[in-house]
Amino acid sequence: MSNNFQEKVTFIMDLANLLRGAYKRNEYQKVILPFTVLKRFDSVLEYSKQDVIDKYNTYKDSMGNLEYVLNTAAVDKDGKPLGFYNYSKYDFKSLIADPDHIEENLMHYLDSFSSNVQDIFDNFYIKNHINRLSKAKLLFLLMKKFSESKVDLHPDKVSNHEMGTIFEELIRKFSEQSNEEAGEHFTPRDVVKLMTNLIFIENGVHLQKKNLIKKIYDPACGTGGMLTSCKNFINELNDSVEVVLYGQEVNEEIYAICKSDMLIKGEKFAKIEGPSSTLSNDLLPDDQFDFMISNPPYGRKWEQDREVVKEEATRGFNGRFGAGLPRINDGQLLFLEHMISKMKENEKSRIAVITNGSPLFTGDAGSGESDIRKWIIENDYLESIIGLPDQLFYNTGIRTYIWVLTNEKPTERVGKIQLVDASTKYVKMRKSLGNKRHQLSAEDIDDILSLYNNFRDNDKIKIFDNEDFGYTKVTVERPLQLNYEVNKERLENLYGFNAFNKLAESKSKDPVVKLKEEKEGKQLQNEIISALQKIDVPYDNWDEFEDRVKTALKRFNLSPSFIKNIIIALSEHDANAIYVTDNKGNKKPDGKLRDTEKIPLKEDIDEYFQREVLPYYSDAWMDRKKDKIGYEINFTQYFYQYQPSRPLEEIETDIKKVTAEIQELIKEDLDEA
């Protein structure tokens, strides 16, 4: 950024000092950013302003919709349509020339913009801030400051690209000041640069053709930085490519920032939709894209989207969420499903998306998370996962991962997944910004890209077959073996049995009747216990003990399920007892001993069972009707390197040394005293 750019950024940032007292520090951007946008629009419209006003006055009474006419009249000095207009007689100069009516006139000026710009300012809530500034006697002062030559944003002085750079810098600086929110809407530039390179790394040759049209999409676009980075990357390779940007954002103010940033940069064909949740209200339902890039929110509940998302999931793959639904407290995998649904059907699409560690492994076989991973991997969409250093983001210090996905892998990558450990590729920042203490240098980014391109196993790269991440979760049963005895301790277990407790309960609302029924119920409980106490010898056979219990309790006319629960209450596991069998003579499983084994897909399940289970539990068996296929990517375990503990002698020496130092310090303190 040149000194001229930096001067303008610094001056605009300094204008925030006017707001002290009337606004909190984390609110400054709510005023400065929309007023910067307003100033730029005012400057850009200057060239054709009179033509627009003339057209408006000519047709306002004879035409219902003036959008087309006024948009045609609003052009730059080269005659190219701007994509927005304002038919008010006011501009910044005339507004500050009448300080007594500046609030009223400014409101009229805002109402005279085209609908796309009004949408921006409505989502900035600029009218609320104008009213607030006016009450604080700051509106005229702020408008006057924005009219000074240091904030001259006229297109003759500042090009669209230059203005975009200035606006991006303002967004970044305000985001860094509001660390607690920045990570949700503003991805650090170093991370964006890496993701951009990864998404295009295999497309350099394909992007060299003339007259290409490429569509790029971010479903959680924030301030639009990722979209802009992608376009810049493509145009540096080939400036003849027509790049069309698409995005959706849920937050009103951030949506306004993104949309205004696009207009400021001259992106009049960009489609930035919102403010609305992409998960429950896809505003680009029929679009498919060449490239997609995103940093969706980490670990955020999708509860507000639940009803619509669940309904769409019932439509299977006729909707976006046919692979499954993750648990309600984290919607990251929903964004992945959504983006994959936007891939082109007969052309190559690529995706780069950043997540925390949860989507890699959370969820057992059969869960929504595992089923989504299963669908992604079995369809060969996942190309690579790059594990990044920690402390890269403003609002969180956790490790993050870039997923690279495509529907058309290079030949050598078909059926393969590459894991890249880039956790050590960073430099420490001289000054931390919130939780961001590390950054990716240009050299680090080049190193990571080299690792990605080096499709061979080493200590930083692991290449796997897709099936390596899959497993069959097999249920292992062990037989039910019980001994049975009526004693004081086991009789207490009866009170953990609901039906037994209900014997002493009454549903009557009449207190007299209620007391009577409860008393009779307790009496019945005591009689059952007394009858059971006549069974005075232990048993190791269910059938024999069941016969004794039925005989002892015959006069109570209890149900078979009641009898069964009494037997269970009076039993304990006994590995030497006789097996409990069903009426066909099959061993019954003991639910308390039930276990599961995760058997890799590449392993023969019967061989695994013979080798890993039967040597320890010779009477175990597998219930294959309960088999479930799961997928998980335990990223860190593949790069784990054992670090031996320090020798005890070395630790003991250090302890003695520290102890001696402490004693010396204590002695010095006592001598001084």
Phi, psi and omega per residue, in radians:
M1 nan 2.264 -3.111
S2 -1.257 2.939 3.105
N3 -1.038 -0.642 -3.142
N4 -1.079 -0.789 3.098
F5 -1.066 -0.852 -3.076
Q6 -1.102 -0.622 3.094
E7 -1.084 -0.764 -3.139
K8 -1.146 -0.761 3.115
V9 -1.060 -0.812 -3.119
T10 -1.095 -0.754 -3.131
F11 -1.113 -0.789 -3.140
I12 -1.127 -0.732 3.106
M13 -1.082 -0.653 3.139
D14 -1.175 -0.414 3.097
L15 -1.067 -0.429 3.127
A16 -1.064 -0.416 3.122
N17 -1.093 -0.434 3.090
L18 -1.113 -0.423 -3.012
L19 -1.528 -0.108 -3.104
R20 -1.005 2.357 -3.115
G21 1.667 -0.900 3.138
A22 -1.376 -0.494 -3.131
Y23 -2.305 2.645 3.010
K24 -1.378 2.776 -3.082
R25 -0.988 -0.722 -3.107
N26 -1.334 0.023 3.091
E27 -1.803 -0.124 -3.052
Y28 -0.960 -0.733 -3.075
Q29 -1.138 -0.413 3.138
K30 -1.142 -0.347 3.102
V31 -1.826 -0.870 -3.002
I32 -1.136 -0.740 -3.105
L33 -1.137 -0.875 3.125
P34 -1.114 -0.587 3.114
F35 -1.253 -0.549 3.032
T36 -1.130 -0.765 3.094
V37 -1.053 -0.795 -3.128
L38 -1.052 -0.750 3.135
K39 -1.105 -0.757 3.137
R40 -1.124 -0.811 3.131
F41 -1.041 -0.743 3.135
D42 -1.041 -0.731 -3.128
S43 -1.205 -0.717 -3.108
V44 -1.171 -0.630 -3.092
L45 -1.327 -0.206 -3.012
E46 -1.006 -0.691 -3.015
Y47 -1.050 -0.764 -3.057
S48 -1.954 0.310 -3.032
K49 -1.025 -0.798 -3.084
Q50 -1.150 -0.635 3.100
D51 -1.092 -0.708 3.127
V52 -1.135 -0.791 3.130
I53 -1.062 -0.757 3.136
D54 -1.088 -0.773 3.125
K55 -1.095 -0.726 3.138
Y56 -1.068 -0.846 -3.116
N57 -1.137 -0.534 -3.130
T58 -1.274 -0.713 -2.976
Y59 -1.910 -0.061 -3.020
K60 -1.056 -0.519 -3.103
D61 -1.650 -0.286 -3.056
S62 -1.876 -0.248 -3.132
M63 -2.136 2.419 3.137
G64 -1.316 -0.837 -3.093
N65 -1.980 1.988 -3.081
L66 -1.694 0.050 -3.038
E67 -0.923 -0.895 -3.063
Y68 -1.115 -0.806 -3.100
V69 -1.075 -0.805 -3.076
L70 -1.287 -0.615 3.076
N71 -1.140 -0.597 3.101
T72 -1.191 -0.612 -3.110
A73 -1.340 -0.503 -3.089
A74 -1.449 1.768 -3.086
V75 -2.324 2.887 3.041
D76 -1.534 -3.040 -3.049
K77 -1.199 -0.283 3.083
D78 -1.630 0.075 3.113
G79 1.450 0.164 3.130
K80 -1.508 2.363 3.142
P81 -1.035 2.450 3.136
L82 -1.436 -0.488 -3.100
G83 1.608 0.056 3.063
F84 -2.802 2.907 -3.084
Y85 -2.674 2.991 2.992
N86 -2.600 2.162 -3.077
Y87 -1.750 0.158 3.109
S88 -1.280 2.630 3.058
K89 -1.285 -0.243 -3.062
Y90 -1.487 2.638 2.900
D91 -2.502 -3.078 -3.076
F92 -1.014 -0.700 -3.107
K93 -1.091 -0.841 -3.100
S94 -1.267 -0.483 3.124
L95 -1.165 -0.790 -3.121
I96 -1.378 -0.178 3.080
A97 -1.318 -0.221 -3.141
D98 -2.255 1.245 -3.035
P99 -1.071 -0.494 -3.098
D100 -1.206 -0.422 -3.103
H101 -2.099 0.391 -3.004
I102 -1.116 -0.661 -3.136
E103 -1.136 -0.863 -3.127
E104 -1.064 -0.795 -3.101
N105 -1.194 -0.645 3.124
L106 -1.144 -0.668 3.089
M107 -1.075 -0.757 3.109
H108 -1.103 -0.711 3.127
Y109 -1.047 -0.784 3.125
L110 -1.107 -0.694 -3.117
D111 -1.218 -0.204 -3.097
S112 -1.667 0.017 3.086
F113 -1.326 2.811 3.022
S114 -1.123 2.813 -3.007
S115 -1.089 -0.605 -3.116
N116 -1.152 -0.610 3.104
V117 -1.347 -0.649 3.074
Q118 -1.048 -0.652 3.091
D119 -1.040 -0.725 3.111
I120 -1.069 -0.912 -3.058
F121 -1.227 -0.499 3.057
D122 -1.108 -0.700 -3.123
N123 -1.394 -0.283 2.935
F124 -1.403 -0.209 -3.036
Y125 0.941 0.728 -3.030
I126 -1.134 -0.560 -3.126
K127 -1.154 -0.624 3.070
N128 -1.095 -0.709 -3.134
H129 -1.253 -0.605 3.075
I130 -1.069 -0.776 3.112
N131 -1.103 -0.723 -3.133
R132 -1.167 -0.728 3.113
L133 -1.154 -0.669 3.140
S134 -1.114 -0.760 3.127
K135 -1.119 -0.547 -3.140
A136 -1.532 0.093 3.141
K137 1.066 0.623 -3.092
L138 -2.018 -0.207 -3.009
L139 -1.102 -0.890 -3.120
F140 -1.101 -0.732 -3.114
L141 -1.071 -0.759 -3.133
L142 -1.165 -0.783 3.122
M143 -1.070 -0.685 -3.141
K144 -1.139 -0.746 3.125
K145 -1.087 -0.690 3.137
F146 -1.223 -0.225 3.136
S147 -1.646 -0.049 -3.134
E148 -1.254 2.778 -3.067
S149 -1.098 -0.458 3.136
K150 -1.172 -0.318 3.099
V151 -1.984 0.598 3.080
D152 -1.287 1.872 -3.086
L153 -1.906 0.428 3.138
H154 -1.126 2.441 -3.093
P155 -1.057 -0.365 3.054
D156 -1.203 -0.439 -3.122
K157 -1.777 -0.562 -3.065
V158 -2.318 1.985 -3.142
S159 -1.238 2.949 3.098
N160 -1.015 -0.767 3.133
H161 -1.093 -0.757 -3.136
E162 -1.143 -0.710 3.128
M163 -1.147 -0.684 3.087
G164 -1.064 -0.690 3.115
T165 -1.125 -0.746 3.110
I166 -1.076 -0.809 -3.098
F167 -1.140 -0.728 3.082
E168 -1.028 -0.718 -3.126
E169 -1.154 -0.667 3.080
L170 -1.116 -0.791 3.119
I171 -1.020 -0.800 -3.111
R172 -1.078 -0.795 -3.098
K173 -1.135 -0.748 3.111
F174 -1.162 -0.639 3.114
S175 -1.109 -0.691 3.133
E176 -1.181 -0.533 3.101
Q177 -1.272 -0.450 -3.123
S178 -1.932 1.132 -2.988
N179 -0.993 -0.581 -3.042
E180 -1.186 -0.352 -3.115
E181 -1.982 -0.235 -2.956
A182 -1.066 -0.724 -3.077
G183 -1.091 -0.384 -3.136
E184 -1.311 -0.492 -2.976
H185 -2.183 -0.268 -3.027
F186 -2.355 1.930 3.114
T187 -1.536 2.276 -3.125
P188 -0.914 2.524 -3.034
R189 -1.052 -0.611 -3.111
D190 -1.126 -0.665 3.119
V191 -1.212 -0.736 3.126
V192 -1.057 -0.744 -3.130
K193 -1.075 -0.747 3.122
L194 -1.103 -0.830 -3.121
M195 -1.078 -0.709 3.132
T196 -1.074 -0.789 3.117
N197 -1.098 -0.675 -3.116
L198 -1.172 -0.647 -3.080
I199 -1.263 -0.463 -3.106
F200 -1.868 0.037 -2.965
I201 -1.048 -0.519 -3.118
E202 -1.810 0.144 -3.039
N203 -2.017 0.151 -3.099
G204 -0.980 -0.781 -3.126
V205 -1.164 -0.761 -3.085
H206 -1.162 -0.407 -3.111
L207 -1.568 0.080 -3.124
Q208 -1.534 -0.181 -3.111
K209 -1.209 2.752 -3.123
K210 -1.472 2.636 2.988
N211 1.006 0.642 3.057
L212 -1.397 2.664 2.987
I213 -2.135 2.133 -3.120
K214 -2.174 2.317 -3.133
K215 -1.833 2.247 -3.116
I216 -2.134 2.425 -2.979
Y217 -2.390 2.462 3.008
D218 -2.314 1.958 -3.081
P219 -1.325 -0.175 3.070
A220 -2.374 1.143 -2.793
C221 -1.305 -0.201 3.124
G222 0.935 -2.263 -3.118
T223 -1.497 0.014 3.044
G224 1.574 0.150 -3.076
G225 -1.074 -0.660 -3.130
M226 -1.185 -0.698 3.132
L227 -1.091 -0.814 -3.138
T228 -1.081 -0.728 3.133
S229 -1.051 -0.731 3.138
C230 -1.119 -0.775 3.142
K231 -1.104 -0.781 3.136
N232 -1.037 -0.704 -3.130
F233 -1.083 -0.822 -3.115
I234 -1.120 -0.801 -3.079
N235 -1.193 -0.444 3.031
E236 -1.219 -0.561 3.077
L237 -1.316 -0.736 -3.035
N238 -2.739 1.792 -3.057
D239 -1.333 -0.011 3.084
S240 -1.520 -0.168 -3.139
V241 -1.264 2.264 3.048
E242 -1.515 1.906 -3.102
V243 -1.800 2.138 3.130
V244 -1.952 2.210 -3.052
L245 -1.756 2.416 3.130
Y246 -2.295 2.515 3.101
G247 -2.844 2.863 3.045
Q248 -2.471 2.449 -3.095
E249 -2.426 2.448 -3.066
V250 -1.574 -0.563 -3.080
N251 -1.393 2.264 -3.025
E252 -1.059 -0.905 -3.087
E253 -1.141 -0.725 -3.129
I254 -1.177 -0.665 3.043
Y255 -1.016 -0.778 3.138
A256 -1.110 -0.711 3.111
I257 -1.072 -0.829 -3.098
C258 -1.102 -0.825 -3.089
K259 -1.126 -0.705 3.119
S260 -1.197 -0.641 3.107
D261 -1.050 -0.701 3.125
M262 -1.129 -0.771 3.131
L263 -1.151 -0.694 3.117
I264 -1.021 -0.660 -3.116
K265 -1.471 0.049 3.136
G266 1.431 0.281 3.141
E267 -1.482 1.160 -3.043
K268 -1.276 -0.255 3.111
F269 -1.690 -0.076 3.106
A270 -1.110 2.456 3.116
K271 -1.962 1.687 3.085
I272 -1.823 1.991 -3.040
E273 -1.823 2.668 3.093
G274 2.557 -2.883 -0.193
P275 -1.346 2.114 -3.079
S276 -2.885 2.621 -3.132
S277 -1.277 2.207 3.117
T278 -1.081 -0.602 -3.052
L279 -1.182 -0.732 -3.083
S280 -1.773 -0.191 -3.095
N281 -2.586 1.317 3.122
D282 -1.194 1.944 -3.089
L283 -1.543 0.061 3.049
L284 -2.261 0.991 -2.934
P285 -1.167 -0.438 -3.051
D286 -1.836 0.086 -3.075
D287 -1.618 2.520 2.980
Q288 -2.201 2.735 -2.917
F289 -2.335 2.711 3.079
D290 -1.371 -0.715 -3.102
F291 -2.375 2.463 3.081
M292 -2.340 2.436 -3.085
I293 -2.542 2.399 -3.072
S294 -2.864 2.737 3.009
N295 -2.260 1.322 -3.098
P296 -1.172 2.768 -3.093
P297 -1.082 2.447 -3.120
Y298 -1.502 2.329 2.970
G299 1.001 0.455 3.136
R300 -1.625 2.378 3.111
K301 -1.111 2.529 3.049
W302 -1.917 0.541 -3.091
E303 -1.032 -0.676 -3.108
Q304 -1.204 -0.303 3.124
D305 -1.741 -0.060 -2.930
R306 -0.903 -0.916 -3.009
E307 -1.048 -0.840 -3.096
V308 -1.208 -0.749 -3.112
V309 -1.108 -0.762 -3.138
K310 -1.131 -0.680 3.114
E311 -1.118 -0.754 3.138
E312 -1.142 -0.604 3.142
A313 -1.111 -0.502 3.127
T314 -1.168 -0.287 3.135
R315 -1.507 0.054 3.125
G316 1.073 -2.412 -3.084
F317 -1.437 0.125 2.900
N318 -1.361 -0.206 3.026
G319 -2.012 -2.894 -3.083
R320 -1.566 -0.343 -2.921
F321 -2.035 0.641 -3.094
G322 -1.185 -0.416 -3.085
A323 -1.273 -0.452 -3.118
G324 2.580 3.004 3.126
L325 -2.147 2.279 3.076
P326 -1.305 3.011 3.079
R327 -1.103 2.759 -2.926
I328 -1.160 -0.317 -3.025
N329 -1.539 0.078 3.138
D330 -2.721 2.037 -3.069
G331 -1.768 0.225 -3.057
Q332 -1.047 -0.733 -3.123
L333 -1.215 -0.441 3.044
L334 -1.123 -0.700 3.089
F335 -1.117 -0.664 3.098
L336 -1.094 -0.795 3.097
E337 -1.043 -0.775 -3.132
H338 -1.033 -0.795 -3.098
M339 -1.176 -0.703 3.113
I340 -1.093 -0.614 3.113
S341 -1.148 -0.295 -3.126
K342 -1.652 0.032 3.083
M343 -1.167 2.572 3.099
K344 -1.224 2.495 -3.029
E345 -1.309 -0.691 -3.058
N346 -2.057 0.243 3.111
E347 -2.358 2.879 -3.102
K348 -1.350 2.325 3.010
S349 -2.210 2.597 3.098
R350 -2.315 2.572 -3.092
I351 -2.285 2.412 2.924
A352 -2.232 2.096 -3.113
V353 -2.386 2.485 -3.098
I354 -1.916 2.378 3.139
T355 -2.391 2.986 2.919
N356 -1.482 -2.951 -3.042
G357 -1.314 -0.350 -3.023
S358 -0.955 -0.846 -3.107
P359 -1.109 -0.254 -3.132
L360 -1.284 -0.614 -2.968
F361 -2.472 -0.232 -3.102
T362 -1.111 2.413 3.078
G363 1.728 2.186 -3.131
D364 -1.391 3.009 3.087
A365 -0.953 2.335 -3.122
G366 1.604 -0.229 3.102
S367 -1.375 2.888 3.121
G368 -1.050 -0.749 -3.124
E369 -1.080 -0.808 -3.125
S370 -1.131 -0.699 -3.141
D371 -1.139 -0.619 3.103
I372 -1.172 -0.790 3.092
R373 -1.059 -0.721 3.125
K374 -1.010 -0.803 -3.129
W375 -1.128 -0.759 -3.134
I376 -1.100 -0.818 -3.047
I377 -1.299 -0.742 -3.107
E378 -1.199 -0.429 3.055
N379 -1.536 0.067 3.069
D380 1.051 0.636 3.098
Y381 -1.437 -0.544 -2.999
L382 -1.452 2.062 -3.112
E383 -1.673 -0.789 -3.055
S384 -2.768 2.677 2.968
I385 -2.263 2.217 -3.129
I386 -1.925 2.069 3.096
G387 -1.465 2.103 -3.056
L388 -1.632 2.910 3.035
P389 -1.158 2.834 3.028
D390 -1.403 3.028 3.037
Q391 1.004 0.689 3.100
L392 -1.665 -0.295 -3.013
F393 -1.939 2.737 -3.071
Y394 -1.180 -0.633 -2.985
N395 -1.933 0.128 3.085
T396 -2.740 2.522 3.123
G397 -1.778 0.096 -3.025
I398 -1.252 2.826 3.044
R399 -1.212 2.510 3.109
T400 -2.268 2.879 -3.020
Y401 -2.423 2.359 3.053
I402 -1.696 2.143 3.040
W403 -1.649 2.251 3.015
V404 -1.935 2.114 -3.081
L405 -2.224 2.650 3.106
T406 -2.738 2.754 3.068
N407 -1.742 0.149 3.134
E408 -2.663 1.504 -3.107
K409 -1.301 2.641 2.956
P410 -1.046 2.681 -3.021
T411 -0.908 -0.783 -3.062
E412 -1.224 -0.280 -3.118
R413 -1.749 -0.089 -3.123
V414 -1.056 2.258 3.137
G415 1.302 0.145 -3.100
K416 -2.123 2.714 3.024
I417 -2.294 2.297 -3.122
Q418 -1.852 2.243 3.010
L419 -1.872 2.306 -3.126
V420 -2.134 2.154 3.093
D421 -1.637 1.767 3.125
A422 -1.913 0.423 -3.023
S423 -1.154 -0.338 -3.128
T424 -1.773 0.042 -3.077
K425 -1.582 1.459 3.123
Y426 -2.820 2.881 2.960
V427 -2.142 2.588 3.115
K428 -1.351 2.439 3.121
M429 -1.411 2.547 3.106
R430 -1.150 -0.602 3.121
K431 -2.350 2.168 -3.112
S432 -1.283 2.668 3.075
L433 -2.123 1.681 -3.025
G434 1.136 -2.177 3.108
N435 -1.525 -0.068 -3.123
K436 -1.454 1.834 3.112
R437 -2.025 -0.203 3.141
H438 -2.098 2.642 3.028
Q439 -2.488 2.756 3.117
L440 -1.605 2.030 3.079
S441 -1.332 2.941 3.087
A442 -1.023 -0.652 3.118
E443 -1.168 -0.705 3.107
D444 -1.062 -0.778 -3.137
I445 -1.082 -0.758 3.103
D446 -1.076 -0.703 3.129
D447 -1.106 -0.740 -3.126
I448 -1.147 -0.715 3.109
L449 -1.132 -0.623 3.087
S450 -1.149 -0.711 3.085
L451 -1.061 -0.759 3.127
Y452 -1.069 -0.749 -3.107
N453 -1.258 -0.403 -3.126
N454 -1.489 1.552 -3.010
F455 -1.480 1.022 3.121
R456 -2.469 2.562 3.129
D457 -1.141 2.337 2.903
N458 -2.730 -2.879 -3.049
D459 -1.233 -0.265 3.134
K460 -1.934 -0.160 -3.088
I461 -2.278 2.298 3.054
K462 -2.222 2.243 3.127
I463 -1.898 2.206 -3.104
F464 -2.199 2.675 2.878
D465 -1.290 2.651 3.124
N466 -0.914 -0.734 -3.049
E467 -1.158 -0.297 -3.107
D468 -1.108 -0.385 -3.123
F469 -1.642 -0.022 -3.119
G470 -1.755 2.729 3.111
Y471 -2.665 2.749 2.996
T472 -1.789 2.143 3.071
K473 -1.541 1.919 -3.055
V474 -1.849 2.330 3.100
T475 -1.482 2.177 3.133
V476 -1.865 2.139 -3.132
E477 -1.840 2.599 2.988
R478 -2.209 2.605 -2.985
P479 -1.198 2.641 3.096
L480 -1.402 2.057 3.111
Q481 -2.282 2.110 -3.033
L482 -2.358 2.594 2.850
N483 -1.914 2.754 -2.990
Y484 -2.311 2.318 -3.120
E485 -2.730 2.451 3.071
V486 -1.709 1.881 3.054
N487 -2.472 3.030 -3.053
K488 -1.013 -0.766 -3.091
E489 -1.123 -0.761 -3.087
R490 -1.324 -0.525 3.077
L491 -1.107 -0.517 3.080
E492 -1.099 -0.467 3.133
N493 -1.114 -0.388 -3.140
L494 -1.044 -0.517 -3.095
Y495 -1.358 -0.095 3.004
G496 -1.611 0.090 -3.103
F497 -1.833 2.014 -2.993
N498 -0.967 -0.815 -3.071
A499 -1.100 -0.590 3.109
F500 -1.185 -0.723 3.117
N501 -1.136 -0.616 -3.097
K502 -1.186 -0.311 3.079
L503 -1.036 -0.520 -3.089
A504 -1.750 0.272 3.127
E505 -1.868 2.716 3.101
S506 -2.295 2.427 3.102
K507 -1.668 -0.026 -3.103
S508 -1.215 2.468 3.084
K509 -1.587 -0.182 3.087
D510 -1.395 2.043 -3.066
P511 -1.031 -0.606 -3.135
V512 -1.197 -0.832 3.128
V513 -1.114 -0.731 -3.132
K514 -1.012 -0.821 -3.132
L515 -1.096 -0.702 -3.122
K516 -1.143 -0.804 -3.107
E517 -1.167 -0.664 3.118
E518 -1.139 -0.679 3.126
K519 -1.128 -0.735 3.133
E520 -1.163 -0.646 3.127
G521 -1.129 -0.749 3.111
K522 -1.126 -0.620 3.095
Q523 -1.107 -0.715 3.126
L524 -1.128 -0.713 3.092
Q525 -1.029 -0.788 -3.131
N526 -1.116 -0.653 -3.141
E527 -1.178 -0.675 3.097
I528 -1.104 -0.759 3.140
I529 -1.113 -0.734 3.128
S530 -1.083 -0.691 3.132
A531 -1.149 -0.689 -3.141
L532 -1.190 -0.562 -3.097
Q533 -1.147 -0.219 3.096
K534 -1.336 -0.233 3.044
I535 -1.476 1.722 -2.929
D536 -1.864 0.205 3.097
V537 -2.223 2.591 3.109
P538 -1.343 2.750 3.124
Y539 -2.280 2.752 3.020
D540 -2.227 0.251 -3.121
N541 -2.236 2.110 -3.087
W542 -1.001 -0.863 -3.040
D543 -1.056 -0.753 -3.127
E544 -1.141 -0.768 -3.125
F545 -1.182 -0.638 3.119
E546 -1.084 -0.723 3.109
D547 -1.068 -0.742 -3.140
R548 -1.123 -0.728 -3.123
V549 -1.149 -0.780 3.136
K550 -1.058 -0.727 3.126
T551 -1.116 -0.791 -3.106
A552 -1.126 -0.545 -3.040
L553 -1.908 0.268 -3.043
K554 -0.992 -0.695 -3.057
R555 -1.233 -0.231 -3.115
F556 -1.545 -0.181 3.082
N557 0.941 0.899 -3.104
L558 -1.495 2.663 -3.122
S559 -1.270 2.750 3.105
P560 -0.995 -0.670 -3.129
S561 -1.191 -0.589 3.100
F562 -1.136 -0.782 3.122
I563 -1.070 -0.751 -3.128
K564 -1.050 -0.751 -3.127
N565 -1.200 -0.552 3.057
I566 -1.131 -0.757 3.133
I567 -1.065 -0.777 3.141
I568 -1.092 -0.681 -3.137
A569 -1.132 -0.510 -3.088
L570 -1.695 0.235 -3.073
S571 -2.061 2.820 3.030
E572 -2.483 2.682 3.103
H573 -1.124 2.410 3.140
D574 -2.574 1.907 -3.066
A575 -1.132 -0.231 3.136
N576 -1.744 -0.016 -3.100
A577 -1.378 2.908 3.117
I578 -1.272 2.457 3.127
Y579 -1.062 2.447 3.021
V580 -1.502 2.257 -3.088
T581 -2.156 2.822 3.056
D582 -1.513 -3.029 -3.066
N583 -1.248 -0.132 3.066
K584 -1.751 0.047 3.131
G585 1.498 0.102 3.113
N586 -1.419 2.489 3.115
K587 -1.132 2.358 3.050
K588 -1.480 2.470 3.132
P589 -1.393 2.607 3.052
D590 -1.650 1.907 -3.101
G591 -1.019 -0.521 -3.131
K592 -1.276 -0.377 3.138
L593 -1.756 -0.010 -3.120
R594 -1.077 2.412 -3.137
D595 -2.451 2.991 3.085
T596 -2.306 2.684 3.066
E597 -2.180 2.335 3.028
K598 -1.640 1.871 -3.053
I599 -1.857 2.075 -3.117
P600 -0.894 2.508 -3.097
L601 -1.031 -0.514 -3.097
K602 -1.372 -0.156 -3.119
E603 -1.648 2.556 3.005
D604 -1.298 2.150 -3.017
I605 -1.114 -0.739 -3.122
D606 -1.139 -0.717 3.121
E607 -1.131 -0.726 3.109
Y608 -1.048 -0.768 -3.103
F609 -1.117 -0.733 3.121
Q610 -1.107 -0.653 -3.045
R611 -1.460 -0.703 -2.951
E612 -1.794 -0.308 -3.037
V613 -2.045 -0.940 -3.018
L614 -1.052 -0.571 3.087
P615 -1.062 -0.398 -3.115
Y616 -1.793 -0.532 -3.134
Y617 -2.372 1.534 -3.004
S618 -1.163 -0.383 -3.111
D619 -1.744 0.186 3.137
A620 -1.343 2.773 3.049
W621 -2.567 2.840 3.134
M622 -1.755 2.394 3.012
D623 -1.736 1.555 -3.000
R624 -1.234 -0.239 3.090
K625 -1.167 -0.333 -3.106
K626 -1.714 0.137 -3.130
D627 -0.990 2.432 3.034
K628 -2.369 2.425 3.089
I629 -1.617 2.263 3.124
G630 -2.265 2.785 3.060
Y631 -2.351 2.407 3.058
E632 -2.647 2.656 -3.136
I633 -2.158 1.634 3.117
N634 -1.459 1.376 -2.940
F635 -0.922 -0.877 -3.001
T636 -1.137 -0.541 -3.076
Q637 -1.175 -0.450 -3.118
Y638 -1.307 -0.319 -3.127
F639 -2.010 0.171 -3.110
Y640 -1.171 2.323 3.066
Q641 -2.165 2.153 -3.086
Y642 -1.114 2.264 3.066
Q643 -1.958 1.890 -3.090
P644 -1.100 2.561 3.119
S645 -1.185 2.676 3.102
R646 -1.162 2.557 3.106
P647 -1.043 2.522 -3.122
L648 -1.042 -0.635 -3.132
E649 -1.083 -0.694 -3.138
E650 -1.163 -0.739 3.119
I651 -1.107 -0.754 -3.131
E652 -1.085 -0.702 3.112
T653 -1.080 -0.770 3.133
D654 -1.093 -0.712 -3.141
I655 -1.101 -0.761 3.131
K656 -1.094 -0.688 -3.137
K657 -1.124 -0.827 -3.140
V658 -1.119 -0.710 3.136
T659 -1.067 -0.743 3.126
A660 -1.109 -0.697 3.117
E661 -1.114 -0.723 3.120
I662 -1.107 -0.782 3.138
Q663 -1.075 -0.656 3.133
E664 -1.149 -0.713 3.119
L665 -1.133 -0.731 3.109
I666 -1.073 -0.738 -3.140
K667 -1.084 -0.727 3.129
E668 -1.091 -0.725 3.134
D669 -1.109 -0.718 -3.136
L670 -1.158 -0.696 3.133
D671 -1.104 -0.716 3.128
E672 -1.155 -0.612 3.140
A673 -1.195 nan nan
